[in-house]
Amino acid sequence: MHDAIYLIDCDLRIKYVNDKACELLGYSREAFSRLSFSSIDPELRDDDVFALWWKLSVRPEGITFTSHHAGHNGELIPVEISCVGYDQRGEEHILCIVHDVRELRRQKEQQRLREKQMNMVVENSPDLILRFDLNTRCLYANPAVQNWFGVSEQEIHHKPLTESVPKGDVGLSFFKLVSKTLVDEKGAEDELTLQRYGRKRTLHVRCVPEYDLAGKMVSVLAVGRDITPIRQTEEELRAAHQQLRMLAQNFEQDREAERKQLARDIHDELGQHLTSLRTGLSLLAMRAGQPLTGQREQLDNLMGLVDSTIQVVRDVSTRLRPNVLNLGLIPALEWLRDRFNKDGGCRCILVAPDESAVNLDEATLTAAFRVVQESLTNVARHASASTVYIIVKPQPDTITIEVVDNGKGFNAARVRKNAFGLPGIQERARMLNGEATIVSARGKGTRVRLSFPLPGSRPQTCGDKHKGE
């Protein structure tokens, strides 16, 4: 047997032990024969306890109890003892079957520890955890449930599900989810949308059946997780994708409009000028034998056409990419300022450092220039401003460019969804690994601030100086 066996007479002498008993307590069989059972089980030293133990043990059903037996090294070993009367050669004895419960207690202690740890996890979990019996009465609700719905444990404990959940569609959906789990004995899940503190929240709820050791379903466990941030992020991502698609579509439309304008300029102006030049040259060729004085007026007309043709070519080239960009950021902004002062309808002032203080590569220079250009275009179209400033602030690792006007401003939250000027500015800022912020309010003007890291070398900054209007 795997358990220890003692045979005890009425004087508590040990008449027999098996090998397992020797292994359990560390005594030899001979040593056991010299011991009293009361020296192993000290509780039996009390006469009243001994008398009661003997009386109960000799009954047909015997007795089972727990105790501690003293080993050879003084260790008290927890044991479970089953005692029954035993007749040995006409003398009444007690047969004790002793089971070492140290491992069982260790396992129970580990189980209690695991349950305690699990309870701590459940109690401190941000997820909503509930348990319902087969009649949908609430058996347990963790603190997250109580905090979410502002109820105490007493208010929902042992209450039917129909009384403990919010009224309306949400409560009905949750009731159906738990009921489906009870009927099908399978997990069920759904997303529930409800109002909390005036805000829409989304809970992902999963219900699973729970079984006892016999495999019979005894309860339903429901776990709810707040996935509102996830759904908000997904919605923002969808909106961002939609905006990107619209931006791409708008850019393509702008490019197509630019192509049409270029084609019109080339066909209507440049083509007409070249045709006139061709006709004039043909006429000159036919008048080769005439006096020179008769050809002077024709030559003057042709020279004027050549000048106009050159200007058309310059205008087309400038619209595609201003040549002044080859000179650097500050000269490009000076050119932009001068054109705006000529055509924009309000005064533009550039505040910038020396030209040598800012060195940008071609891609960065073009993107920054386009942001300022788009900002000035918005000022001319919408701001009704009298003054606009372009402010360039280089730093060791970054550069900041601001376009500030004193116009009528606008409400940023009410910008039309199909307006692509401001999103285009922010998209160019992201292309520069930077950031564009637009601050505006009704009657307080608008500030567009572009900040991005400087590529390559760290520029040496100079004191800002006021550039001419």
Helices and strands as residue ranges (DSSP letters): E 4-8, E 14-17, H 19-25, H 29-33, H 37-40, G 42-45, H 47-57, E 63-70, E 76-88, E 91-100, H 102-124, E 128-132, E 138-141, H 143-149, H 153-156, H 161-164, H 169-184, E 188-196, E 199-211, E 217-226, H 228-264, I 265-270, H 271-286, G 292-294, H 296-320, G 323-327, H 329-343, E 347-352, G 355-357, H 362-378, I 379-383, E 387-394, E 398-405, G 412-414, H 421-431, E 435-440, E 446-453, E 465-466
